[in-house]
Amino acid sequence: MAVLAAATVTFLNTYQGGRLFRAYKRRGNLVNVIYGNGVDTYPTAPAGIALPPFGAFGMVRFLEYLQIIDFNTGDVNVYKYDVTNKTIRIYVAGAEMTGASVPVNNSKVICMAIGW
């Protein structure tokens, strides 16, 4: 089994071009992050699902933050954005998912990407 990598994660920008947050001089996009093929396992180093560069989120200079709004995965896991490693980490019953775990096929996490 392979490990989930940025190349195996699909992104769908639900609003192209980004909305400008004038108060903060930032741009925001709603993004669907789709991952999992029923075979690849959860990565342990760096922990979490690796994300591609900021351009995949509709940004032109940088991705400052990724706010997870909702998830359509059919589970009760908790999803958090790791700013340092630029990954989405999954927590099961308070502990991080282990490397041997296989995420659900075509899991979708809806996020608000904020940057410029």
Secondary structure, 3 states (H helix, E strand, C coil): CCECCHHHCEEEECCCCCEEECCCCEEEEEEEEEECCCCCECCECCECEECCCHHHHCCCCCEEEEEEEEEECCCCCEEEEECCCCEEEEEECCEECCCCCCCCCCEEEEEEEEEC
